C-alpha cells in the first residue's frame, strides 16, 4: 500500500489485508478449485475489494465454530469492517465487493 498517495495508514492497510485474505480464502474454499479473480481499487477515501469465483451461491452467515473445525467467523467480520458489502450473483458465479475506509 506504500504506492498510494497519500499512503494508507498501517491500520487501514492491515484491514484491507485481512478482508482480502478472508474473501480470497472463502472463494478458494467454496468455489471448489474453479478460477477466481481479485481486483483492488483505491480512491481518496476508500478501497474497494472485488473477489469473484465460479460458485453462484452467495456467502451465508454460519454459527461460529469455537473448536476450529468449520469457521463461521469471516463473513460477519468482513461485514463489520467494511462500510459497504455487496454480492452480485450470476449463473456462472458471483462477485463479493467490500468497500473499506482509507
N, C-alpha and C positions, 0 to 999 in steps of 0.2 A: 504494500500500500504506500510505500515511500515515494512512488512516482506520481501520486496525486498532488495537486497544488490547490489549496494547501493540503498537506498530508493529513490523513485521518489520524485522530489521536489513538493511543495504544488500546484504550477500552473499546472504541468503535471497531478497530481492526480485529481485536480478539473476538468480538461479537460476530463480525462477518465470517471469520474463520470457523467459528462454532456452528453457525447456521449453514454454511456451505457444507461442512463436514456431515452434519445431520441429514440434510436433504440429499446429498450425493450417496451417502450410505444407504438411506432408505430406497433410493432409486435402484441401486445395485441389488439390494436385498430383495425387493419386491418385483422388480422387472424381470427377474429370472435370467439374467445374463444378456438380455437384449440391449441394443445400442441406446445410449443416452447422450445428453449434452448439458453443458453448464455455460451460462452467459452471465457476466457481471457488467453492470453499467453504473458508473459514478456520475452523480450530479453534484451541484454545490451543496445541497442539504440532505442528500440521501444516496444510498447504494442499493441498486436493485439486483436481486439474485433470481435467475430463472434456471430451474433444473427440469429437464424433460426426460421422460422414459417411455418405454413401449407398453406399459400397463395402464389401461384406461381407468382402472379403479382409483377413485380419489383417496387420499390419506384418511384414516379414521382414528379417532381417539380410542385408546385402549386403557384398561386399568393397569397402572404401573406394576411391574413385577419386581418386588424388592429383593427377590432371591437371585436376580441376574439372568434369568432364563429367557424371557421374551421381550424385554424392554418396556416400551409404553411411555417413556419419558420425553422423547424427542419432539413429537408433533406439538404437544402443549408448550414445550419450551420455545419452539420456533414461533408459535402464535403469540407468546408473551414478549419475546424480544423484538418482533417486527412491529412496525407501525401499521402495516397492512399485509395481508396474506390473501392470495387468490389461487384457485385451482381451475385450470381450463382443461376440460376433457375432450377427447375426440376418439373415434373408433380405434385409431392406431396408437393411442397412448394419452399422456397428459403432460401438462407443464405446471409446476408449482412455482409461484412467484412470491418472494418475500421482499418487502421494502424496509430497509433499516435506516435509522437516522445516521447521519455522518457527523 
